[in-house]
C-alpha cells in the first residue's frame, strides 16, 4: 500500500471521517483528502497524523509492521462513559457513574482511565463544535494555550466547554462563536480546569 492508502486504512479502522482526523491533527479536511488520494506524497504533519491514528510514522511512510503493533507509544482504547455536565462539574465524583447506567463510547486515542465523554450543549462553540457533538475529556491530559477544555465555574454547579487562552500570564476561557455575548472570560481563581478535550466526534 501507499502512504495514502495506509492513512485511509488506519482512519477507517478507527471509525474516523476525514474531517474528524483533520480536526485532531489540526489541519484541513482537504489536506487529508489529498494525502489519501496520493496527491501529497510526503506530508509534513505525518507525525501528528500517526499519533491520532495510533501508529508510528514509519508504518505510514514505509508500511513497517501493522498499525497498532508498531505504535510509538502505548495504544489505549477505552470505553468511556457519557456523563452529564453537572457530573462533570463535580470533578471528584465523575468516577462514581454507574457503568450499567451510562452509555459508553470507544475513545480511539490515548487517554487515562479517568476520561469521560460529554455531549456539547448550546451554540457557544459554533461553528467548530455543534450542539450534540461528543467531546472526549481527559482530566490527566495537560492543557496548553489553544487547548479545548472543560472547566468548572466555582459559582455554578456544572461545567462549561471553552478554549483555553493563555496570554501574558493571564488565562481566559474563550467561546468560539463570534456572536457570543462574552467571548472571553478571565480565569481569576474562579474556576477549575476539569480536563482537556483529547478527541471529538459527531453524535449518531
Secondary structure by P-SEA (a helix, b strand, c coil): ccaaaaaaaaaaaacccaaaaaaaacccaaaaaaaaacccccccaaaaaaaaaccccccccccccccccccccbbbbbbcccccaaaaaacccccccccccbbbbbbcccccccccccccccccccccccccbbbbbbccccccccccbbbbbccccbbbbbbbbbcccbbbbbbccccccccccccccccccccccccccccc
